């Protein structure tokens, strides 16, 4: 159980990140994608195709090249969509912001907060 | 009457986040979990037997990376050394100390991430430097 002081400090960092231009831009880009029926449908189709192919591969099936090509074509189409490109670009900037903040934490602690936190969440 | 909206620049916001991160880092630094982790880590780093085994493991892994010759022997040695290493780490109390600090950091990460985007999962620089 976290102390109240730790909870407040973590919340303050979260709020400061939320207010940063990079996160605001990303959240807007994410909302734009979610509001566009074409994007939502394309992403849903891509995910369903990915899960189906992965499932078959994990069951030992050798996937035909033609089906992999169809998947890659859809993936390319999805990533070329202007709204998705905007969202991807915004996320790349969020990652840079977050990596800078993780560096601050690393300097204070002498340990990689991100790596340890991710191990703990598995 | 003119109401002036305070303008917050990008630099100010980043400074706010930087400052919040440093304060959080200071708090985490003094938690019992983190102190126990550092103690166990130092014990591991200063244990000659652990360092020797770690060096041997690296050597076998390098051998496997560059050549498949005598791969079976390297793999058998790796398996034996990893078991030995695990036993030594347990003796130093490292695994529970690491697990406790990972749990603590994961809880903190959950709170930071409530602001909208998962923090730890995205706090990574890409290899190519373009941020993608």
gemmi code that builds the backbone of each chain (N, CA, C; Angstrom):
import gemmi

chains = {
    "A": [
        ("UNK", (0.849, -1.198, 0.000), (0.000, 0.000, 0.000), (0.886, 1.250, 0.000)),
        ("UNK", (0.619, 2.144, -0.927), (1.438, 3.352, -1.038), (1.057, 4.366, 0.048)),
        ("UNK", (2.060, 5.095, 0.519), (1.752, 6.165, 1.477), (0.999, 7.265, 0.732)),
        ("UNK", (0.299, 8.092, 1.502), (-0.468, 9.179, 0.891), (0.472, 10.142, 0.170)),
        ("UNK", (1.640, 10.360, 0.761), (2.626, 11.271, 0.174), (3.071, 10.774, -1.203)),
        ("UNK", (3.319, 9.464, -1.283), (3.731, 8.890, -2.570), (2.601, 8.972, -3.595)),
        ("UNK", (1.381, 8.657, -3.127), (0.230, 8.731, -4.038), (0.059, 10.144, -4.589)),
        ("UNK", (0.177, 11.137, -3.701), (0.013, 12.531, -4.137), (1.104, 12.934, -5.111)),
        ("UNK", (2.321, 12.503, -4.807), (3.450, 12.869, -5.669), (3.292, 12.244, -7.065)),
        ("UNK", (2.866, 10.976, -7.082), (2.661, 10.297, -8.377), (1.525, 10.969, -9.150)),
        ("UNK", (0.474, 11.369, -8.407), (-0.665, 12.036, -9.051), (-0.233, 13.382, -9.630)),
        ("UNK", (0.613, 14.093, -8.895), (1.076, 15.399, -9.387), (1.883, 15.244, -10.670)),
        ("UNK", (2.697, 14.202, -10.712), (3.475, 13.967, -11.938), (2.527, 13.623, -13.089)),
        ("UNK", (1.548, 12.779, -12.808), (0.580, 12.414, -13.845), (-0.153, 13.638, -14.385)),
        ("UNK", (-0.525, 14.528, -13.463), (-1.260, 15.733, -13.886), (-0.367, 16.667, -14.701)),
        ("UNK", (0.891, 16.775, -14.282), (1.825, 17.637, -15.029), (2.027, 17.073, -16.435)),
        ("UNK", (2.118, 15.747, -16.533), (2.284, 15.125, -17.863), (1.024, 15.322, -18.695)),
        ("UNK", (-0.122, 15.162, -18.045), (-1.397, 15.319, -18.756), (-1.512, 16.717, -19.362)),
        ("UNK", (-0.988, 17.713, -18.634), (-1.091, 19.104, -19.109), (-0.043, 19.429, -20.173)),
        ("UNK", (0.918, 18.539, -20.392), (1.987, 18.859, -21.355), (1.426, 18.882, -22.779)),
        ("UNK", (1.951, 19.767, -23.628), (1.442, 19.877, -24.999), (1.502, 18.554, -25.760)),
        ("UNK", (2.548, 17.764, -25.516), (2.664, 16.515, -26.285), (1.528, 15.539, -25.936)),
        ("UNK", (1.190, 15.442, -24.643), (0.100, 14.531, -24.255), (-1.241, 15.074, -24.738)),
        ("UNK", (-1.435, 16.398, -24.626), (-2.693, 16.983, -25.093), (-2.890, 16.744, -26.592)),
        ("UNK", (-1.814, 16.917, -27.355), (-1.890, 16.701, -28.810), (-2.225, 15.239, -29.103)),
        ("UNK", (-1.581, 14.341, -28.363), (-1.824, 12.913, -28.577), (-3.268, 12.541, -28.232)),
        ("UNK", (-3.753, 13.036, -27.090), (-5.123, 12.684, -26.680), (-6.144, 13.201, -27.699)),
        ("UNK", (-5.865, 14.379, -28.271), (-6.762, 14.917, -29.289), (-6.711, 14.036, -30.551)),
        ("UNK", (-5.479, 13.642, -30.923), (-5.316, 12.800, -32.123), (-6.000, 11.442, -31.915)),
        ("UNK", (-5.907, 10.935, -30.700), (-6.540, 9.656, -30.357), (-8.074, 9.789, -30.437)),
        ("UNK", (-8.572, 10.920, -29.935), (-10.020, 11.155, -29.967), (-10.492, 11.311, -31.420)),
        ("UNK", (-9.689, 11.986, -32.247), (-10.037, 12.156, -33.665), (-10.143, 10.788, -34.355)),
        ("UNK", (-9.211, 9.898, -34.030), (-9.236, 8.548, -34.630), (-10.482, 7.789, -34.168)),
        ("UNK", (-10.754, 7.889, -32.863), (-11.903, 7.156, -32.305), (-13.227, 7.662, -32.887)),
        ("UNK", (-13.238, 8.951, -33.252), (-14.497, 9.538, -33.753), (-14.708, 9.282, -35.249)),
        ("UNK", (-13.685, 8.764, -35.918), (-13.801, 8.545, -37.358), (-14.191, 7.079, -37.618)),
        ("UNK", (-15.392, 6.836, -38.145), (-15.857, 5.449, -38.321), (-14.951, 4.635, -39.256)),
        ("UNK", (-14.393, 5.282, -40.272), (-13.526, 4.568, -41.218), (-12.258, 4.050, -40.509)),
        ("UNK", (-11.661, 4.938, -39.714), (-10.444, 4.554, -38.974), (-10.771, 3.436, -37.985)),
        ("UNK", (-11.868, 3.613, -37.251), (-12.244, 2.613, -36.250), (-12.448, 1.255, -36.914)),
        ("UNK", (-13.106, 1.255, -38.064), (-13.388, -0.004, -38.759), (-12.092, -0.648, -39.268)),
        ("UNK", (-11.208, 0.196, -39.846), (-9.931, -0.334, -40.370), (-9.087, -0.950, -39.253)),
        ("UNK", (-9.039, -0.257, -38.118), (-8.217, -0.763, -37.010), (-8.812, -2.041, -36.430)),
        ("UNK", (-10.131, -2.081, -36.377), (-10.816, -3.275, -35.857), (-10.522, -4.471, -36.764)),
        ("UNK", (-10.581, -4.204, -38.085), (-10.346, -5.273, -39.061), (-8.888, -5.758, -38.970)),
        ("UNK", (-7.953, -4.809, -38.830), (-6.530, -5.159, -38.743), (-6.264, -6.019, -37.508)),
        ("UNK", (-6.846, -5.621, -36.379), (-6.641, -6.355, -35.133), (-7.220, -7.769, -35.242)),
        ("UNK", (-8.424, -7.861, -35.822), (-9.065, -9.176, -35.957), (-8.224, -10.085, -36.852)),
        ("UNK", (-7.713, -9.510, -37.945), (-6.893, -10.306, -38.872), (-5.598, -10.757, -38.183)),
        ("UNK", (-4.986, -9.843, -37.429), (-3.741, -10.149, -36.721), (-3.967, -11.287, -35.731)),
        ("UNK", (-5.052, -11.166, -34.943), (-5.323, -12.193, -33.921), (-5.608, -13.546, -34.562)),
        ("UNK", (-6.326, -13.530, -35.681), (-6.644, -14.793, -36.356), (-5.365, -15.442, -36.891)),
        ("UNK", (-4.503, -14.634, -37.525), (-3.256, -15.180, -38.084), (-2.343, -15.697, -36.977)),
        ("UNK", (-2.231, -14.915, -35.884), (-1.364, -15.325, -34.776), (-1.860, -16.629, -34.166)),
        ("UNK", (-3.168, -16.721, -34.009), (-3.769, -17.925, -33.426), (-3.437, -19.148, -34.262)),
        ("UNK", (-3.576, -19.006, -35.590), (-3.280, -20.143, -36.477), (-1.800, -20.501, -36.425)),
        ("UNK", (-0.944, -19.455, -36.385), (0.509, -19.699, -36.343), (0.891, -20.414, -35.043)),
        ("UNK", (0.282, -19.978, -33.942), (0.592, -20.602, -32.650), (0.115, -22.043, -32.586)),
        ("UNK", (-0.884, -22.366, -33.389), (-1.361, -23.768, -33.423), (-0.512, -24.600, -34.390)),
        ("UNK", (0.559, -23.996, -34.908), (1.514, -24.740, -35.728), (1.276, -24.659, -37.224)),
        ("UNK", (0.316, -23.859, -37.642), (0.027, -23.776, -39.075), (1.038, -22.841, -39.771)),
        ("UNK", (1.522, -23.274, -40.923), (2.399, -22.410, -41.726), (1.488, -21.509, -42.561)),
        ("UNK", (1.585, -20.208, -42.318), (0.658, -19.286, -42.984), (1.050, -19.076, -44.451)),
        ("UNK", (0.061, -19.145, -45.368), (0.364, -18.909, -46.779), (0.830, -17.469, -47.006)),
        ("UNK", (1.810, -17.310, -47.879), (2.387, -15.997, -48.188), (1.283, -15.003, -48.586)),
        ("UNK", (0.302, -15.504, -49.361), (-0.749, -14.607, -49.863), (-1.523, -13.952, -48.719)),
        ("UNK", (-1.754, -14.726, -47.657), (-2.514, -14.171, -46.527), (-1.684, -13.145, -45.750)),
        ("UNK", (-0.361, -13.424, -45.657), (0.527, -12.467, -44.979), (0.575, -11.162, -45.794)),
        ("UNK", (0.576, -11.317, -47.126), (0.596, -10.132, -47.994), (-0.669, -9.290, -47.812)),
        ("UNK", (-1.813, -9.971, -47.692), (-3.086, -9.249, -47.493), (-3.024, -8.483, -46.165)),
        ("UNK", (-2.492, -9.159, -45.144), (-2.381, -8.507, -43.825), (-1.461, -7.285, -43.916)),
        ("UNK", (-0.287, -7.462, -44.559), (0.668, -6.348, -44.664), (0.089, -5.180, -45.464)),
        ("UNK", (-0.712, -5.521, -46.477), (-1.327, -4.455, -47.288), (-2.300, -3.632, -46.430)),
        ("UNK", (-3.100, -4.348, -45.633), (-4.054, -3.634, -44.768), (-3.311, -2.807, -43.717)),
        ("UNK", (-2.230, -3.394, -43.184), (-1.430, -2.690, -42.174), (-0.862, -1.389, -42.778)),
        ("UNK", (-0.363, -1.504, -44.014), (0.185, -0.330, -44.696), (-0.890, 0.727, -44.899)),
        ("UNK", (-2.069, 0.250, -45.297), (-3.204, 1.159, -45.540), (-3.585, 1.894, -44.240)),
        ("UNK", (-3.620, 1.136, -43.147), (-3.980, 1.722, -41.854), (-2.954, 2.791, -41.467)),
        ("UNK", (-1.679, 2.451, -41.602), (-0.639, 3.387, -41.159), (-0.472, 4.574, -42.099)),
        ("UNK", (-1.063, 4.502, -43.286), (-0.996, 5.644, -44.200), (-2.165, 6.608, -43.997)),
        ("UNK", (-3.159, 6.192, -43.235), (-4.322, 7.067, -43.038), (-3.871, 8.340, -42.306)),
        ("UNK", (-4.276, 9.508, -42.813), (-3.802, 10.766, -42.213), (-4.044, 10.873, -40.705)),
        ("UNK", (-5.219, 10.432, -40.244), (-5.503, 10.547, -38.802), (-4.598, 9.621, -37.983)),
        ("UNK", (-4.359, 8.439, -38.527), (-3.511, 7.485, -37.793), (-2.052, 7.962, -37.818)),
        ("UNK", (-1.660, 8.549, -38.952), (-0.292, 9.097, -39.018), (-0.121, 10.212, -37.994)),
        ("UNK", (-1.144, 11.040, -37.873), (-1.077, 12.128, -36.873), (-0.974, 11.559, -35.465)),
        ("UNK", (-1.779, 10.534, -35.211), (-1.756, 9.927, -33.877), (-0.400, 9.283, -33.597)),
        ("UNK", (0.158, 8.586, -34.613), (1.472, 7.942, -34.436), (2.561, 8.979, -34.168)),
        ("UNK", (2.488, 10.093, -34.930), (3.499, 11.153, -34.758), (3.364, 11.774, -33.367)),
        ("UNK", (2.120, 11.968, -32.927), (1.897, 12.556, -31.600), (2.404, 11.613, -30.512)),
        ("UNK", (2.179, 10.308, -30.712), (2.647, 9.335, -29.713), (4.177, 9.322, -29.639)),
        ("UNK", (4.820, 9.496, -30.787), (6.291, 9.534, -30.794), (6.788, 10.699, -29.933)),
        ("UNK", (6.079, 11.824, -29.987), (6.488, 12.976, -29.168), (6.205, 12.731, -27.690)),
        ("UNK", (5.088, 12.047, -27.411), (4.780, 11.684, -26.013), (5.915, 10.807, -25.462)),
        ("UNK", (6.364, 9.874, -26.277), (7.425, 8.962, -25.814), (8.710, 9.733, -25.488)),
        ("UNK", (9.002, 10.751, -26.292), (10.191, 11.563, -26.007), (10.021, 12.318, -24.689)),
        ("UNK", (8.830, 12.904, -24.494), (8.548, 13.624, -23.233), (8.684, 12.670, -22.051)),
        ("UNK", (8.055, 11.503, -22.174), (8.079, 10.535, -21.075), (9.509, 10.017, -20.816)),
        ("UNK", (10.268, 9.839, -21.889), (11.645, 9.350, -21.712), (12.482, 10.390, -20.959)),
        ("UNK", (12.238, 11.679, -21.242), (12.955, 12.743, -20.505), (12.599, 12.691, -19.020)),
        ("UNK", (11.317, 12.476, -18.745), (10.873, 12.416, -17.345), (11.433, 11.159, -16.671)),
        ("UNK", (11.467, 10.072, -17.419), (12.051, 8.836, -16.863), (13.530, 9.056, -16.551)),
        ("UNK", (14.204, 9.878, -17.366), (15.615, 10.200, -17.084), (15.747, 10.941, -15.751)),
        ("UNK", (14.792, 11.874, -15.502), (14.814, 12.601, -14.214), (14.672, 11.622, -13.051)),
        ("UNK", (13.729, 10.685, -13.206), (13.517, 9.682, -12.150), (14.765, 8.819, -11.975)),
        ("UNK", (15.354, 8.454, -13.097), (16.557, 7.611, -13.078), (17.691, 8.334, -12.324)),
        ("UNK", (17.827, 9.641, -12.605), (18.886, 10.422, -11.948), (18.654, 10.508, -10.442)),
        ("UNK", (17.391, 10.684, -10.028), (17.095, 10.769, -8.593), (17.324, 9.425, -7.902)),
        ("UNK", (16.925, 8.360, -8.604), (16.921, 7.037, -7.973), (18.215, 6.244, -8.178)),
        ("UNK", (18.804, 6.413, -9.344), (19.936, 5.563, -9.696), (19.466, 4.211, -10.212)),
        ("UNK", (18.195, 4.123, -10.575), (17.652, 2.872, -11.130), (16.638, 3.216, -12.202)),
        ("UNK", (16.399, 2.263, -13.089), (15.492, 2.490, -14.210), (14.044, 2.262, -13.747)),
        ("UNK", (13.361, 3.343, -13.412), (11.989, 3.249, -12.910), (11.090, 2.514, -13.908)),
        ("UNK", (11.174, 2.902, -15.169), (10.282, 2.338, -16.193), (10.425, 0.826, -16.317)),
        ("UNK", (11.683, 0.373, -16.378), (11.923, -1.070, -16.550), (11.420, -1.838, -15.330)),
        ("UNK", (11.707, -1.325, -14.140), (11.281, -2.022, -12.916), (9.758, -2.001, -12.771)),
        ("UNK", (9.141, -0.870, -13.116), (7.676, -0.766, -13.021), (7.010, -1.740, -13.981)),
        ("UNK", (7.594, -1.882, -15.157), (6.985, -2.803, -16.139), (7.152, -4.247, -15.714)),
        ("UNK", (8.282, -4.567, -15.089), (8.478, -5.925, -14.571), (7.421, -6.208, -13.502)),
        ("UNK", (7.153, -5.196, -12.675), (6.196, -5.361, -11.583), (4.758, -5.473, -12.047)),
        ("UNK", (4.487, -4.997, -13.252), (3.094, -5.037, -13.721), (2.781, -6.298, -14.485)),
        ("UNK", (3.785, -7.164, -14.718), (3.569, -8.399, -15.490), (2.817, -9.401, -14.635)),
    ],
    "B": [
        ("UNK", (-14.271, 44.708, -17.857), (-13.100, 44.160, -17.166), (-12.462, 43.052, -18.022)),
        ("UNK", (-11.179, 43.125, -18.135), (-10.491, 42.095, -18.921), (-9.933, 41.038, -17.975)),
        ("UNK", (-10.355, 39.809, -18.236), (-9.810, 38.718, -17.400), (-8.643, 38.096, -18.146)),
        ("UNK", (-7.518, 38.133, -17.544), (-6.351, 37.561, -18.213), (-6.211, 36.076, -17.877)),
        ("UNK", (-6.179, 35.288, -18.913), (-5.976, 33.856, -18.706), (-4.473, 33.620, -18.534)),
        ("UNK", (-4.079, 32.926, -17.476), (-2.641, 32.677, -17.342), (-2.134, 31.811, -18.497)),
        ("UNK", (-1.054, 32.246, -19.074), (-0.499, 31.480, -20.190), (0.591, 30.559, -19.646)),
        ("UNK", (0.420, 29.274, -19.907), (1.428, 28.312, -19.474), (2.192, 27.853, -20.695)),
        ("UNK", (3.458, 28.131, -20.733), (4.230, 27.733, -21.907), (4.645, 26.277, -21.784)),
        ("UNK", (5.066, 25.742, -22.905), (5.510, 24.351, -22.949), (6.681, 24.132, -21.992)),
        ("UNK", (7.602, 25.125, -21.960), (8.787, 24.983, -21.098), (8.370, 24.915, -19.630)),
        ("UNK", (7.385, 25.787, -19.257), (6.930, 25.780, -17.856), (6.338, 24.431, -17.497)),
        ("UNK", (5.523, 23.885, -18.418), (4.876, 22.599, -18.146), (5.917, 21.493, -18.020)),
        ("UNK", (6.911, 21.541, -18.909), (7.921, 20.492, -18.823), (8.709, 20.619, -17.529)),
        ("UNK", (8.953, 21.861, -17.101), (9.669, 22.074, -15.855), (8.832, 21.537, -14.687)),
        ("UNK", (7.528, 21.775, -14.766), (6.631, 21.274, -13.721), (6.715, 19.743, -13.636)),
        ("UNK", (6.685, 19.093, -14.786), (6.778, 17.628, -14.811), (8.158, 17.167, -14.351)),
        ("UNK", (9.205, 17.883, -14.799), (10.568, 17.523, -14.374), (10.685, 17.621, -12.853)),
        ("UNK", (10.140, 18.715, -12.328), (10.208, 18.927, -10.875), (9.409, 17.856, -10.131)),
        ("UNK", (8.222, 17.549, -10.648), (7.387, 16.514, -10.020), (8.108, 15.166, -10.049)),
        ("UNK", (8.815, 14.895, -11.151), (9.549, 13.622, -11.276), (10.693, 13.558, -10.262)),
        ("UNK", (11.384, 14.685, -10.123), (12.496, 14.686, -9.161), (11.985, 14.492, -7.732)),
        ("UNK", (10.856, 15.133, -7.420), (10.283, 14.986, -6.066), (9.830, 13.544, -5.824)),
        ("UNK", (9.205, 12.969, -6.834), (8.760, 11.578, -6.716), (9.970, 10.649, -6.556)),
        ("UNK", (11.017, 10.915, -7.344), (12.238, 10.106, -7.243), (12.813, 10.148, -5.835)),
        ("UNK", (12.827, 11.350, -5.235), (13.345, 11.512, -3.873), (12.522, 10.685, -2.878)),
        ("UNK", (11.191, 10.723, -3.044), (10.320, 9.962, -2.137), (10.552, 8.457, -2.296)),
        ("UNK", (10.643, 8.022, -3.546), (10.844, 6.585, -3.795), (12.180, 6.118, -3.230)),
        ("UNK", (13.164, 6.991, -3.363), (14.515, 6.678, -2.884), (14.518, 6.287, -1.401)),
        ("UNK", (13.647, 6.906, -0.636), (13.649, 6.669, 0.814), (12.626, 5.634, 1.287)),
        ("UNK", (11.986, 4.947, 0.357), (11.039, 3.905, 0.784), (11.806, 2.683, 1.293)),
        ("UNK", (11.235, 1.950, 2.246), (11.911, 0.735, 2.742), (12.161, -0.270, 1.616)),
        ("UNK", (11.211, -0.364, 0.677), (11.352, -1.316, -0.438), (12.587, -0.985, -1.287)),
        ("UNK", (12.734, 0.300, -1.586), (13.862, 0.678, -2.447), (15.192, 0.517, -1.701)),
        ("UNK", (15.189, 0.875, -0.415), (16.412, 0.735, 0.380), (16.834, -0.735, 0.462)),
        ("UNK", (15.847, -1.617, 0.645), (16.153, -3.061, 0.726), (16.675, -3.559, -0.625)),
        ("UNK", (16.106, -3.040, -1.692), (16.529, -3.428, -3.042), (17.993, -3.013, -3.282)),
        ("UNK", (18.320, -1.771, -2.921), (19.690, -1.270, -3.130), (20.685, -2.096, -2.304)),
        ("UNK", (20.270, -2.433, -1.091), (21.140, -3.227, -0.212), (21.415, -4.601, -0.858)),
        ("UNK", (20.327, -5.227, -1.343), (20.484, -6.551, -1.975), (21.307, -6.434, -3.257)),
        ("UNK", (21.074, -5.368, -4.002), (21.809, -5.164, -5.254), (23.300, -4.977, -4.983)),
        ("UNK", (23.614, -4.191, -3.959), (25.022, -3.986, -3.609), (25.669, -5.294, -3.177)),
        ("UNK", (24.901, -6.091, -2.420), (25.438, -7.389, -1.976), (25.745, -8.271, -3.181)),
        ("UNK", (24.847, -8.215, -4.170), (25.037, -9.014, -5.391), (26.261, -8.504, -6.161)),
        ("UNK", (26.345, -7.170, -6.295), (27.447, -6.594, -7.068), (28.804, -6.799, -6.409)),
        ("UNK", (28.791, -6.967, -5.072), (30.063, -7.137, -4.362), (30.375, -8.591, -4.034)),
        ("UNK", (29.566, -9.497, -4.587), (29.794, -10.915, -4.315), (30.660, -11.500, -5.446)),
        ("UNK", (31.908, -11.880, -5.126), (32.824, -12.355, -6.173), (32.290, -13.586, -6.914)),
        ("UNK", (31.631, -14.500, -6.179), (31.123, -15.726, -6.825), (30.066, -15.365, -7.867)),
        ("UNK", (29.174, -14.431, -7.517), (28.111, -14.017, -8.453), (28.729, -13.319, -9.661)),
        ("UNK", (29.704, -12.474, -9.418), (30.335, -11.760, -10.535), (31.053, -12.732, -11.472)),
        ("UNK", (31.686, -13.755, -10.872), (32.405, -14.742, -11.685), (31.426, -15.510, -12.571)),
        ("UNK", (30.336, -15.968, -11.966), (29.333, -16.722, -12.729), (28.705, -15.833, -13.806)),
        ("UNK", (28.420, -14.582, -13.471), (27.831, -13.665, -14.459), (28.760, -13.494, -15.651)),
        ("UNK", (30.057, -13.381, -15.371), (31.031, -13.222, -16.459), (31.054, -14.480, -17.328)),
        ("UNK", (31.000, -15.642, -16.677), (30.995, -16.901, -17.443), (29.735, -17.002, -18.305)),
        ("UNK", (28.598, -16.584, -17.755), (27.338, -16.617, -18.516), (27.460, -15.720, -19.749)),
        ("UNK", (27.998, -14.522, -19.544), (28.161, -13.596, -20.683), (29.053, -14.213, -21.744)),
        ("UNK", (30.104, -14.870, -21.288), (31.054, -15.473, -22.220), (30.385, -16.578, -23.057)),
        ("UNK", (29.596, -17.435, -22.409), (28.897, -18.508, -23.147), (27.852, -17.919, -24.100)),
        ("UNK", (27.169, -16.874, -23.655), (26.155, -16.244, -24.522), (26.819, -15.623, -25.749)),
        ("UNK", (27.968, -14.996, -25.535), (28.699, -14.415, -26.671), (29.128, -15.493, -27.649)),
        ("UNK", (29.617, -16.599, -27.095), (30.061, -17.712, -27.947), (28.890, -18.208, -28.795)),
        ("UNK", (27.717, -18.300, -28.177), (26.527, -18.776, -28.912), (26.067, -17.753, -29.953)),
        ("UNK", (26.275, -16.487, -29.637), (25.833, -15.432, -30.564), (26.661, -15.460, -31.843)),
        ("UNK", (27.949, -15.770, -31.712), (28.834, -15.676, -32.880), (29.030, -16.984, -33.630)),
        ("UNK", (28.753, -18.087, -32.959), (28.985, -19.357, -33.655), (28.088, -20.447, -33.085)),
        ("UNK", (27.705, -21.390, -33.941), (26.888, -22.511, -33.467), (27.775, -23.718, -33.150)),
        ("UNK", (29.117, -23.504, -33.275), (30.030, -24.609, -32.957), (29.962, -24.898, -31.461)),
        ("UNK", (29.935, -26.144, -31.120), (29.853, -26.591, -29.724), (28.671, -25.939, -28.976)),
        ("UNK", (27.583, -25.688, -29.726), (26.422, -25.012, -29.140), (25.853, -25.811, -27.962)),
        ("UNK", (25.825, -27.122, -28.106), (25.271, -27.973, -27.042), (26.028, -27.805, -25.739)),
        ("UNK", (27.357, -27.741, -25.847), (28.180, -27.591, -24.625), (27.928, -26.233, -23.967)),
        ("UNK", (27.861, -25.192, -24.818), (27.606, -23.846, -24.275), (26.231, -23.790, -23.610)),
        ("UNK", (25.233, -24.410, -24.257), (23.875, -24.376, -23.704), (23.800, -25.127, -22.373)),
        ("UNK", (24.509, -26.254, -22.299), (24.518, -27.026, -21.043), (25.195, -26.222, -19.933)),
        ("UNK", (26.327, -25.570, -20.300), (27.039, -24.758, -19.297), (26.159, -23.605, -18.839)),
        ("UNK", (25.462, -22.994, -19.798), (24.571, -21.861, -19.454), (23.490, -22.289, -18.478)),
        ("UNK", (22.891, -23.434, -18.766), (21.815, -23.930, -17.918), (22.332, -24.156, -16.494)),
        ("UNK", (23.516, -24.804, -16.389), (24.096, -25.085, -15.069), (24.435, -23.772, -14.330)),
        ("UNK", (25.065, -22.844, -15.065), (25.484, -21.579, -14.439), (24.283, -20.743, -13.994)),
        ("UNK", (23.212, -20.768, -14.812), (22.026, -19.975, -14.453), (21.366, -20.520, -13.186)),
        ("UNK", (21.394, -21.848, -13.049), (20.848, -22.451, -11.816), (21.691, -22.043, -10.610)),
        ("UNK", (23.021, -22.080, -10.800), (23.932, -21.690, -9.707), (23.729, -20.221, -9.333)),
        ("UNK", (23.573, -19.393, -10.378), (23.397, -17.960, -10.143), (22.106, -17.697, -9.367)),
        ("UNK", (21.058, -18.381, -9.779), (19.762, -18.197, -9.117), (19.864, -18.535, -7.625)),
        ("UNK", (20.570, -19.645, -7.340), (20.712, -20.053, -5.933), (21.478, -18.992, -5.143)),
        ("UNK", (22.520, -18.437, -5.757), (23.308, -17.404, -5.062), (22.487, -16.128, -4.855)),
        ("UNK", (21.679, -15.786, -5.867), (20.839, -14.582, -5.740), (19.814, -14.754, -4.629)),
        ("UNK", (19.250, -15.978, -4.554), (18.273, -16.267, -3.485), (18.956, -16.124, -2.126)),
        ("UNK", (20.200, -16.644, -2.034), (20.935, -16.568, -0.770), (21.170, -15.116, -0.357)),
        ("UNK", (21.302, -14.225, -1.328), (21.529, -12.802, -1.012), (20.213, -12.056, -0.787)),
        ("UNK", (19.104, -12.746, -0.955), (17.797, -12.102, -0.756), (17.416, -11.167, -1.882)),
        ("UNK", (18.051, -11.360, -3.047), (17.795, -10.420, -4.142), (16.401, -10.554, -4.770)),
        ("UNK", (15.942, -11.779, -5.125), (14.650, -11.860, -5.839), (13.474, -11.208, -5.108)),
        ("UNK", (13.289, -11.469, -3.775), (12.138, -10.811, -3.130), (12.294, -9.299, -3.053)),
        ("UNK", (13.549, -8.833, -2.877), (13.774, -7.380, -2.806), (13.435, -6.739, -4.147)),
        ("UNK", (13.845, -7.401, -5.224), (13.558, -6.866, -6.561), (12.042, -6.900, -6.827)),
        ("UNK", (11.415, -8.015, -6.443), (9.972, -8.144, -6.679), (9.195, -7.058, -5.927)),
        ("UNK", (9.647, -6.758, -4.691), (8.936, -5.744, -3.887), (9.067, -4.365, -4.519)),
        ("UNK", (10.269, -4.040, -5.001), (10.453, -2.717, -5.600), (9.709, -2.633, -6.942)),
        ("UNK", (9.656, -3.737, -7.667), (8.908, -3.741, -8.936), (7.418, -3.511, -8.685)),
        ("UNK", (6.900, -4.152, -7.632), (5.477, -3.967, -7.300), (5.199, -2.509, -6.899)),
        ("UNK", (6.105, -1.968, -6.076), (5.946, -0.573, -5.631), (5.948, 0.371, -6.848)),
        ("UNK", (6.919, 0.181, -7.735), (7.024, 1.056, -8.902), (5.815, 0.876, -9.835)),
        ("UNK", (5.319, -0.357, -9.932), (4.157, -0.601, -10.799), (2.924, 0.130, -10.249)),
        ("UNK", (2.793, 0.145, -8.913), (1.650, 0.869, -8.303), (1.764, 2.365, -8.573)),
        ("UNK", (2.982, 2.872, -8.432), (3.209, 4.304, -8.688), (2.929, 4.603, -10.166)),
        ("UNK", (3.381, 3.714, -11.021), (3.165, 3.908, -12.465), (1.672, 3.941, -12.805)),
        ("UNK", (0.901, 3.112, -12.124), (-0.552, 3.088, -12.361), (-1.151, 4.463, -12.063)),
        ("UNK", (-0.681, 5.080, -10.978), (-1.220, 6.408, -10.615), (-0.775, 7.459, -11.647)),
        ("UNK", (0.498, 7.438, -12.006), (0.987, 8.426, -12.998), (0.181, 8.270, -14.290)),
        ("UNK", (-0.082, 7.035, -14.660), (-0.734, 6.752, -15.946), (-2.218, 7.117, -15.969)),
        ("UNK", (-2.793, 7.370, -14.783), (-4.215, 7.759, -14.748), (-4.439, 9.078, -15.473)),
        ("UNK", (-3.353, 9.790, -15.748), (-3.484, 11.068, -16.453), (-3.790, 10.889, -17.936)),
        ("UNK", (-3.867, 9.677, -18.429), (-4.323, 9.503, -19.811), (-3.509, 8.595, -20.698)),
        ("UNK", (-2.195, 8.511, -20.467), (-1.346, 7.670, -21.318), (-0.454, 6.824, -20.396)),
        ("UNK", (-0.363, 5.512, -20.652), (0.508, 4.685, -19.792), (1.941, 5.240, -19.777)),
        ("UNK", (2.466, 5.460, -18.574), (3.767, 6.126, -18.474), (4.944, 5.197, -18.774)),
        ("UNK", (5.160, 4.186, -17.918), (6.368, 3.353, -18.057), (6.445, 2.700, -19.439)),
        ("UNK", (5.307, 2.238, -19.935), (5.297, 1.544, -21.234), (5.725, 2.459, -22.372)),
        ("UNK", (5.554, 3.766, -22.180), (5.904, 4.711, -23.252), (7.154, 5.527, -22.951)),
        ("UNK", (7.757, 5.311, -21.795), (8.934, 6.107, -21.425), (10.201, 5.474, -21.993)),
        ("UNK", (10.207, 5.323, -23.306), (11.340, 4.658, -23.952), (11.754, 5.451, -25.173)),
        ("UNK", (13.051, 5.557, -25.347), (13.528, 6.176, -26.585), (13.660, 5.089, -27.628)),
        ("UNK", (13.337, 5.447, -28.873), (13.492, 4.439, -29.921), (14.964, 4.389, -30.302)),
        ("UNK", (15.373, 3.262, -30.857), (16.779, 3.065, -31.207), (17.287, 4.032, -32.259)),
        ("UNK", (16.388, 4.444, -33.176), (16.872, 5.244, -34.304), (16.949, 6.736, -33.992)),
        ("UNK", (16.406, 7.144, -32.839), (16.506, 8.544, -32.454), (15.427, 9.424, -33.056)),
        ("UNK", (14.516, 8.838, -33.844), (13.453, 9.652, -34.439), (12.225, 9.693, -33.553)),
        ("UNK", (12.239, 8.885, -32.506), (11.126, 8.899, -31.567), (9.959, 8.027, -31.973)),
        ("UNK", (10.041, 7.385, -33.112), (8.908, 6.560, -33.543), (8.935, 5.211, -32.883)),
    ],
}
model = gemmi.Model(1)
for chain_id, residues in chains.items():
    chain = gemmi.Chain(chain_id)
    for i, (resn, *xyz) in enumerate(residues, 1):
        res = gemmi.Residue()
        res.name, res.seqid = resn, gemmi.SeqId(i, " ")
        for name, pos in zip(("N", "CA", "C"), xyz):
            atom = gemmi.Atom()
            atom.name, atom.element = name, gemmi.Element(name[0])
            atom.pos, atom.b_iso = gemmi.Position(*pos), 0.0
            res.add_atom(atom)
        chain.add_residue(res)
    model.add_chain(chain)
structure = gemmi.Structure()
structure.add_model(model)
structure.setup_entities()
